[in-house]
Amino acid sequence: MTEKRRPAAFRLDKPKPEAEPEKSRPEASTPRKPRAVRADDAAVVTPAAFDVFDEEELALAEPPPASPRRRPSRLGTVFTAALGILISLAIGLWVDQLIRDLFARAEWLGWLAAGIAAIALVALLVILARELAGIMRLASVEKLQLRALDAIARDDPGAARSLVDDLSGFLAGKPETAAGRRTLAELKDDVIDGANLVRLAETELLAPLDAAAQKLVLDAAKRVSIVTAVSPRALVDVAYVVFEAGRLIRRLAELYGGRPGTLGFFRLARSVLAHLAVTGSIAAGDSLVQQIVGHGLAARLSAKLGEGVVNGMMTARIGIAAMETARPLPFSAVKRPGIGDFLLALTNFASKRQASGASKD
């Protein structure tokens, strides 16, 4: 008979292999031989310990106010002025030669051309005067903004009182500011701190105008959302958004006392676009989609109405930038309007439109 085997214990996990003896490294003094590196070798990048885009609050936060734009180059201004004078002289010589030729053809034709040229010259001078006045008003708005920032930073009561007087005169034609101007006239000497006086002027004078401006922005965003939701072509969407944005910028400037002309409007539109570029608000991007989805609104809207809401929110962003550009004072005491102030109202409006359309069907 075979001998019985004694019981023994066995390990269920595999034993770890013994560590191989570390190979002897070459001495530090031995130079490394050169070798070729392939261009398609993947580079190893170590991520940072903190990524700003991983923080939802920072990603959805409102952009900071834009810094004032730099003054244009004097050399470019001189070149533009010289070129304009040269073109004007060329046009004048052409008109003079035309009138001389008409006098040579018939005397009454020459006098008719001279009278028409005189009427055109007077109309041109009136147009230039109006454009210059509009540009000066926009320049006054920019100066008031810079003076307000300086008075708040230095807390200078003298500069603040001078600013409040100029602001009251600038907004004297606005009936919405009548009560605020009376309040400031009564309390101006009682406020000692310059920064508090500027904030009081902002609250009393600009708060009613801000409410009207937000209504203008919301109405423009609603019109854009409706038109772009029913338009059959993307080109029509883009054209109407540009048209509505331009009209909104002009209306906001007139509301705050700017009243720009044609040249002033282009200057104001350029400032608004520069503001959007600096603050990063021109792109709706993922943050806007996250806001819509986060409010649970995407499931309640159809595809076309959803596109209309996004276009309306883009119009609202342009309106917010136009408010900050055309406003005589920067936002300090009054809360700066954000995209969330218009999101809920616009989506509720789109939802009602969708419900009314479904009931009609």
GIWOGI-V476601 format. One record per residue. PHI is phi in whole degrees, -180 to 180 (999 if undefined). Layout:
BEGIN
phi = (PHI/PHI)
END
This chain:
BEGIN
phi = (999/-75/-78/-69/-85/-72/-66/-139/-97/-127/-84/-79/-85/-73/-67/-68/-67/-65/-64/-71/-63/-63/-68/-67/-82/-68/-66/-63/-77/-76/-70/-80/-73/-68/-140/-83/-112/-74/-71/-92/-65/-76/-88/-96/-115/-89/-67/-70/-70/-132/-110/-66/-78/-80/-88/-66/-66/-72/-68/-97/-69/-71/-68/-71/-65/-76/-73/-59/-73/-72/-68/-66/-67/-66/-64/-65/-65/-64/-63/-64/-65/-65/-66/-64/-65/-64/-65/-63/-64/-64/-65/-63/-64/-66/-65/-62/-65/-64/-65/-62/-64/-69/-65/-69/-76/-157/-66/-68/-67/-64/-66/-62/-66/-65/-64/-64/-64/-66/-64/-63/-67/-64/-62/-64/-65/-65/-62/-64/-64/-66/-65/-64/-64/-63/-65/-66/-65/-65/-65/-65/-63/-64/-67/-63/-63/-66/-66/-66/-61/-68/-66/-70/-67/-91/53/-94/-68/-64/-65/-67/-66/-63/-65/-65/-63/-66/-67/-63/-68/-67/-101/-65/-82/-98/-66/-66/-99/-64/-65/-66/-67/-66/-63/-66/-63/-79/-105/-63/-81/-86/-91/-90/-74/-67/-64/-68/-67/-65/-67/-65/-63/-64/-68/-78/-94/-99/-61/-64/-69/-64/-64/-66/-66/-65/-67/-62/-65/-66/-64/-64/-65/-66/-63/-64/-65/-71/-65/-72/-77/-107/-75/-86/-124/-68/-64/-65/-59/-63/-63/-71/-63/-64/-63/-68/-66/-64/-66/-67/-62/-65/-65/-66/-64/-67/-63/-86/97/-76/45/-78/-85/-69/-66/-65/-64/-63/-66/-66/-63/-64/-65/-65/-64/-64/-63/-63/-68/-72/-82/75/-90/-76/-100/-68/59/-73/-64/-67/-63/-64/-65/-66/-68/-64/-83/68/-100/-67/-73/-91/-115/-77/-64/-67/-66/-63/-64/-63/-65/-63/-65/-65/-69/-64/-64/-64/-63/-63/-64/-64/-64/-66/-61/-67/-80/-88/-73/-67/-123/-72/-71/-133/-83/-93/-66/-69/-66/-118/-67/-69/-69/-108/-66/-66/-64/-71/-70/-64/-64/-66/-66/-66/-63/-67/-68/-67/-67/-68/-68/-67/-68)
END
